[in-house]
């Protein structure tokens, strides 16, 4: 089950499979410990995820995209399950390579009117998606998966947030799409 943050910012508590790094089997240490932190591998191409982890992690960080196909949810699969399934597949693929590192992967799914929106395939698709979201509420679910070196167990979880988009202009959409 995912956590949920409503439009008013109220968080709904849920159990987490990885409340602390202590939940992971293996020789991992926390930032306050004097022993060195393990190598952390981000199984993602996302510049934003890399930036977030680089700011939060004082140990070594590498980026190794997984190459997992993100072809869309299976029939009847809810967005939270889809996000977790993709994150776990990414973590598993990268963790299968001998690294001796902690692997973290994530996947985010946007849902509007009960449909999971995929990643835009190009500028026209991105523009259409932003137009459909303008002035409306939608949910954003991020699935997270963490794997230790050589571990067959992958810990997963997710978080869902309801986002209300403002009524931005067509020029703002064009500028955002042009920014990449």
C-alpha positions in Angstrom: 0.0 0.0 0.0 1.2 3.5 -0.8 1.3 6.5 1.4 -0.9 9.4 0.2 -0.5 13.1 0.6 -3.7 15.0 -0.1 -4.0 18.4 -1.8 -4.0 20.1 1.6 -0.6 18.5 2.4 -2.0 16.1 5.0 0.0 12.9 5.0 -1.7 9.5 5.6 0.6 7.2 7.5 1.4 3.8 6.1 3.9 1.1 7.0 7.1 1.3 5.1 9.3 -1.6 4.0 12.4 0.5 4.4 11.9 3.1 7.2 15.7 3.1 7.8 18.7 1.7 6.1 18.9 -0.8 9.0 16.1 -2.7 7.3 18.5 -3.7 4.5 20.6 -6.8 5.1 24.3 -6.2 4.7 27.1 -4.1 5.9 25.6 -0.6 5.4 26.3 2.3 7.7 24.5 5.5 8.4 25.9 9.0 7.8 26.6 9.5 11.5 28.9 6.4 11.7 32.6 6.7 11.3 32.8 3.9 8.8 32.6 4.8 5.1 29.2 4.7 3.3 28.8 2.1 0.6 28.7 3.0 -3.0 25.1 3.9 -4.0 24.1 3.2 -7.6 21.1 5.0 -9.0 19.4 2.8 -11.6 18.0 5.8 -13.5 18.7 8.3 -16.3 16.8 11.0 -14.4 18.9 14.2 -13.9 16.5 15.2 -11.1 16.9 11.9 -9.2 20.6 12.2 -9.5 20.6 15.7 -8.1 18.4 14.7 -5.2 20.6 11.7 -4.3 23.8 13.7 -4.7 22.5 16.3 -2.2 21.3 13.6 0.3 24.1 11.0 0.0 27.6 11.9 1.3 29.1 8.6 0.0 30.0 7.7 -3.6 27.2 7.8 -6.2 27.1 6.3 -9.6 24.4 6.4 -12.2 23.7 3.2 -14.1 20.6 3.2 -16.2 18.8 -0.1 -16.2 17.5 -0.3 -19.7 14.2 -1.7 -18.5 11.4 -1.2 -21.0 8.7 1.0 -19.7 5.9 -0.1 -22.0 3.0 0.8 -19.8 0.9 -0.9 -17.2 -0.4 -4.4 -17.6 -4.1 -4.9 -18.1 -5.9 -4.0 -14.9 -2.7 -2.9 -13.1 -3.2 0.1 -10.8 -0.6 2.9 -11.1 1.0 2.2 -7.7 1.6 -1.5 -8.6 2.9 -0.4 -12.0 5.4 2.1 -10.4 6.6 -0.4 -7.9 6.9 -3.2 -10.5 9.1 -0.9 -12.8 11.2 0.3 -9.9 11.8 -3.3 -8.7 12.7 -4.4 -12.2 15.2 -1.5 -12.6 16.8 -2.3 -9.2 17.0 -6.0 -9.9 18.6 -5.6 -13.3 21.3 -3.3 -12.0 21.8 -5.2 -8.8 22.4 -8.4 -10.8 25.6 -7.0 -12.1 28.4 -7.5 -9.6 29.0 -4.2 -7.9 29.1 -4.6 -4.2 26.9 -1.6 -4.0 23.5 -0.5 -2.7 21.1 0.0 -5.7 18.2 2.4 -5.7 15.6 2.7 -8.4 12.4 4.6 -8.8 9.6 5.1 -11.3 6.9 7.8 -11.4 3.4 7.4 -12.8 1.0 10.2 -13.4 -2.7 9.3 -13.3 -5.5 11.5 -14.7 -9.2 10.4 -14.8 -8.2 6.8 -13.9 -5.7 6.5 -16.7 -1.9 6.2 -16.3 -0.2 8.7 -18.5 3.1 7.5 -20.0 6.2 9.5 -20.6 5.7 12.0 -23.5 7.1 10.6 -26.7 8.1 14.0 -28.0 7.3 17.7 -27.8 3.8 17.4 -29.3 2.9 14.6 -26.8 4.3 16.7 -23.9 2.3 19.7 -25.0 -0.9 17.7 -25.2 -0.2 16.1 -21.8 0.3 19.5 -20.1 -2.8 20.9 -21.7 -4.8 17.9 -20.3 -3.4 18.6 -16.8 -4.0 22.4 -16.9 -6.3 23.5 -14.1 -7.0 20.0 -12.9 -6.1 17.6 -10.1 -4.2 14.4 -10.9 -2.2 11.9 -8.8 1.5 11.3 -9.0 2.8 8.0 -7.7 6.5 7.2 -7.2 7.5 3.6 -6.7 10.9 3.0 -5.0 13.0 -0.2 -4.8 16.3 -0.8 -2.9 18.6 -3.8 -3.4 21.8 -4.7 -1.6 24.8 -6.4 -3.3 23.9 -9.9 -4.2 20.6 -9.8 -2.4 17.7 -11.6 -4.0 15.3 -9.6 -1.9 14.3 -6.1 -3.1 12.6 -3.8 -0.7 9.8 -1.7 -2.3 7.4 1.0 -1.4 5.6 4.0 -3.0 4.1 7.4 -2.3 1.2 9.0 -4.0 0.5 12.8 -4.0 -2.5 14.6 -5.4 -1.3 17.6 -7.5 -3.6 20.5 -8.5 -2.2 22.3 -11.6 -2.8 26.0 -12.1 -4.3 27.3 -15.3 -1.0 28.1 -17.0 -1.0 29.7 -20.4 -0.2 28.2 -23.8 3.0 30.3 -23.9 4.1 28.8 -20.6 3.5 25.3 -21.9 5.5 26.1 -25.0 8.4 27.5 -23.0 8.4 24.5 -20.6 8.3 22.0 -23.5 11.2 23.9 -25.2 13.3 23.7 -22.1 13.6 19.9 -22.5 
